Amino acid sequence: MTFDRAIIRNLGVERMIETEEITRQPDYLSIIKNLYCPIDGCTARLIINRRSTGKPYLSKHKSYQHSETCFYFTNEEKLVQTATEYRVVNGGI
């Protein structure tokens, strides 16, 4: 899921910003650390990515969840990749 805009929360101040504007900001490094879901009351952090065309887009940070009241909230469980199990067996050499 991608987003066209985000909320910047920094030092108690919140403001909406469009994705294309983020890369043009003089305080870019500070902004990318403080991007959140644009839905009121949601605390999910967003990260900025780039498509192969160079166009930026926003997506949810993998360590954060959307609030249950957020439009983007999903209650799906993530599939866990199974790890290969190795057993040590005495070869009798």
C-alpha positions in Angstrom: 0.0 0.0 0.0 1.3 3.4 -1.0 0.5 6.9 0.2 0.4 10.2 -1.7 0.9 12.3 1.4 1.9 12.1 5.0 1.8 14.0 8.2 5.0 15.4 9.6 5.1 15.3 13.4 8.0 17.1 14.8 8.4 18.9 18.2 4.6 18.9 18.7 3.8 20.5 15.4 1.9 18.6 12.7 1.5 19.5 9.0 0.5 17.6 5.9 3.0 17.2 3.1 2.7 15.7 -0.4 5.1 13.0 -1.4 6.7 15.0 -4.2 7.4 17.9 -1.9 9.4 15.8 0.6 12.5 15.5 -1.5 12.6 19.3 -2.2 12.6 20.3 1.5 15.8 21.8 3.0 15.3 19.8 6.2 14.8 16.5 4.2 16.7 14.3 6.7 14.6 15.6 9.6 11.4 15.1 7.7 11.9 11.5 6.7 12.4 10.5 10.3 9.0 12.1 11.3 6.6 10.9 8.6 3.2 9.4 9.7 0.0 8.0 8.2 -2.2 10.9 7.0 -5.3 9.6 8.7 -6.3 11.5 11.9 -5.4 9.5 15.1 -3.2 6.9 13.3 0.4 6.5 14.7 1.8 4.3 11.9 5.2 5.6 10.7 5.8 5.9 6.9 9.0 5.6 5.0 9.9 7.1 1.6 11.0 4.9 -1.3 11.8 5.4 -4.9 10.4 3.5 -7.9 12.7 2.4 -10.7 11.6 5.5 -12.6 12.9 7.7 -9.7 9.5 8.8 -8.5 9.1 8.8 -4.7 6.3 7.0 -2.9 5.5 6.4 0.8 4.8 3.1 2.5 4.2 1.9 6.0 7.3 1.1 8.1 7.4 -2.6 8.7 7.7 -2.3 12.5 4.5 -0.2 12.9 0.8 -0.9 12.7 -2.0 1.4 11.7 -4.4 2.2 14.5 -7.5 0.1 14.6 -9.6 3.1 13.7 -7.5 3.9 10.7 -8.9 3.3 7.2 -5.7 1.4 6.3 -5.8 -0.9 9.3 -5.8 -4.6 8.4 -6.1 -7.5 10.8 -4.2 -9.9 8.7 -1.5 -12.1 10.1 1.8 -11.9 8.3 3.1 -15.2 7.0 6.3 -16.3 8.8 9.0 -17.8 6.6 10.0 -21.2 7.9 13.6 -21.7 8.8 15.5 -24.7 7.6 16.2 -27.1 10.4 19.5 -28.9 10.4 20.2 -31.9 12.6 23.7 -32.9 13.6 24.1 -36.7 13.2 27.1 -38.7 14.2 28.4 -40.2 11.0 30.2 -43.1 12.7 33.5 -42.4 11.0 
